Amino acid sequence: MSPQRHVSLGGRAAVVIRYESSANRLGIGSRALMTGARAERFVVLNLRLLAVSFAVVGILFIAVPNGVLDVISDLGDDIGSFTRAPHTTEQFWLALAFAYMVVITGICVVVQADVVRYRPVLLVLAAGKTASSLAALGFYVFDSDVFIYLLNFIVDGFLALIALYLWKVAGQIGEPAAPS
């Protein structure tokens, strides 16, 4: 509620002056800015974009893992002096990374099909991205200053926030459809 100040003008009339905080003008803590069909279209579009990007990255991980590492290491060299990423020699970890990309692609595909019903699964996506982000930060801080570790911390942290934001927006859509 906005603060109010009453001013008396010669005892005859009262004028109410309302002060609106900047948070209210920005829509923070007020009514949702995006609801219904608009919110659903927004969430569906973003989940489809995420699904495509996760699928492409997963394919790159499995098809040319060292190429991905080299390109990111080159970018790190252009930005600063980072240790180059070690080439992948353990196929087991590569298989797990690829499987993770398949799972998060699947999460996006499933949730976009019925956003309201599968909304809680976005929290699973956020948890996975948070775990990936924090693990990469741990490797960067405690193991080696490899640029891809730092980049993964930033990118996956941002993706975790996106998943949480989509979860929030999905909560403004409405009631779930009846089970079919």
N, C-alpha and C positions, 0 to 999 in steps of 0.2 A: 504494500500500500504506500502511495506517495505521501510525504509529509504535507500538511496543509497549514496555512497561516491565515488567520482571520484579521482583517483590517477594517476598522470602523471609520466611516467617513461622516463626521459630524453627527454621529448617533443615529443616522437615518438608514444607512444601508451597510451591509457587510459584503466584502469582496473576498472570495476565496482564491488564493494564489496557490497553484499546485506546482510543486517541484518534482520533476521526473528525473530519476537517477539515470546515469549513462547505461547502467546494466539493463534497465527497463527499455530504453530506446533501442538497445541492441537485441532485445528479445530474450535476454538471459533471465531465467526464472519465471518467464511468463508463458503464455499459451504457445504451443508448438507451432513452429513456422511452416512445417511440412507435415501434412496429414493425408489420410485416405489414399486415393489412387496416385496422387503425385508422389507421395512418400514411397509407395510400392514400386512405381516406375524407377525412381531414383535408386532404390536398393537393388532391384533386379538388374538394371543396367550396370551398376558397379560390381555386382557379383559376377556377371557375365564377363566383364573386362578382367576381373581378377582371375577367373577360371582360365581364360585364354592365356593370360600372362604366366600363371603358374604352370600350365601345360607346356608352353614354349620353353620356359626355364628348365623344367624337368627333362624335356627332350634334349636340350643343350647339355645338361648335366650328364646324362647317360651317353650321349653320342660323342661329345667332344669335351670331356671334363678338364683336360689339361689346357685346351684352348680357352675355355672360360676363365680358368685361373690365370693364364698368361695375359689375356685382355684386361682383366681387372688389375693385375699387377702392373701392367703398363700404365694404366690410368693412375694408379698410386704413385708411380715414378714421376708422372707429369705433375702431380699435385705436391708431392713432397718426397721425403726419403723414407720409404717404408721397406721392410723386408719383403722379398718376393714370396708368394704363396708356394708351398712345397707341392710338387706334382703328386697326383693321386696314384698310389701303388696298391692300396688295399681295396679290392673290388667289393668287399663286404660293406664298407661304409658308403661306397658309391651306390650300391643297391638300396641301402636304407634311405639315402638322400633322395633317390629317384622315387621310392615308394612313398616317402613323405610328400613329395610334390604331387603325386597321383592322388593321395588322400585329400590334400587341401583343395585340389582341383575338384574332386568329387564333392567335397563339402559345399563349395560354391555352386556347383551345378544342382545339387539337391535342394539347397536352401532357396535358390532363385525360382524353383518350380512352385513353391508354396511358402512364401516368406513368413507369413504369420505362424503357420504350423511349425516350421522348422527353425524359427528364430533362435531358440536356445543353442542350436548347433553353432551359431556365430560366436558364442562364448568359447567353444572348443577351438575354433579357428584362432581366436584371440589368444587363448592359452598356448597353443602350439607356436604361434609367432612370437609371443613373449618368451617362451622357453628358448627358442632359437636365437632370439636377440640377446638374451642374457648370457647364454652359453658362449656366443661369439665374443661378447664383451669380456667374459672371463678368459677366453683364449688370448684376446688382444692384450689384456692387462697382465696376466700371469704367465703367459707363454712367450709370445713373440709379437712384435708390432707389425704384423702382416695386414696390409690394407684391406684385404677382403674380409678379415674378421671385423674391423671397424665398420666397413661398409655394410656388412650383414647386420651388425648391431643397430645401425641407423635405419636401414631399410625395413628390417623385420619389426623393429620397434614401431615404426610409422605404420606398417601394415596391421599390427596389433591394435593401434589406435583407430585405424580405419574400420577394422572388424567391430570394435566396440561402438563406434559411431553408427555403423550400419545396424547394429543390434538396437541401439537407441531409437533410430528412425523407424525401424521395423515395428517397434512397440507403439508407434503412432498411427499405424495403418488401420487397425480395427480388429474385428473379431475373426478368429480362424474359420475357414470353411468347414462345413460339416464333413466328417469322414466319408469317403466314398466306398 
